[in-house]
Amino acid sequence: MNIDAINTFLLLSETGNFSRVAERSNLTQSTVSSRIKVLEDTLNVKLFERTSSGVLLTDAGKKFYKYAASMRQTWQQGRQEMARSSSPKQTIGVGLHMTMWRRFMPDWLVWMQEHHPHFALQVEADYSERLVDYVSQGVLDLAITHMPSGLPGLVVEPFMEDELIMVSRIARDFGSCDPADYIFVDWSYGYREEHQEKLPEFATSTINVGYGEIALEYLYASECYSYMPRAYVSDDLAENRLHIVKDAPVLNRPSYLVHSKHPRNPHAINVAVAGLRALNAGLKQGHNAQDP
């Protein structure tokens, strides 16, 4: 399928106006119309319906949109990969869960530049399911996820466990915590089950957040409490922006390294893992040194 037609379809979906698409794409309106017609003929459906102010997606167009967006992303990734393949440098593609990028990526990039400057680096941050798919598809060489199992053809091995602690802007003890003021953060696989086992009374929280950064910002501005990885909030604890809720249970969240059983570049994976494990060991030592 013509990628130009896909791009035109996506742009028309966003603008709803043929003339704007033509102007932004440096095309004639007839060319824009022709590309959409070819796409509709190929799919044998009508993708847009005309209105007094422009065009709107039909039901079929709405269904096709997600596939078109995926095709554009795959095409862009393919072009980037081909560009990297022409470079004399070997490429390492590493992905990690959204909630871990701040903890590892800046230091890992520095470590790689210092120890293996001959590698070109590709980094992605996403959720576990997408990262596993990227490794399976060969888009990434390695990923850190919270999924305890992978897809056929992948190797999943333990990497580390995060210690999660309940924190609040206000110093308090666990016995005074009302579930109504609790923020539940979905820290993914493994954590959910332990949370349900140890804190069943907090399972009905009215505030549920899927991304830790959002919950953290809310903690700064409220008197609520939530679980955060200790390493994630170490600076906040040291500077008294947050306090550990006294006597609250400590929870754990495991993470895993995922890579192909038959990688295209085993050496690249070994190098990437060595850097990640070195950083993790350093973080543990630093944490232990701060413990009372």
FENBEL-V435308 format. One record per helix or strand of 2 or more residues. SS is the DSSP state (hx for helix, st for strand). FROM is the first residue (numbers start at 1). TO is the last residue. If there is no record, write none. Layout:
SS:FROM:TO, SS:FROM:TO
//
This chain:
hx:3:15, hx:18:25, hx:29:43, st:48:50, st:55:57, hx:59:85, st:90:97, hx:98:115, st:119:126, hx:128:137, st:142:145, st:154:168, hx:174:176, hx:179:181, st:182:185, hx:191:198, hx:200:202, st:207:209, hx:212:221, st:225:229, hx:230:238, st:243:244, st:251:260, hx:266:290
//
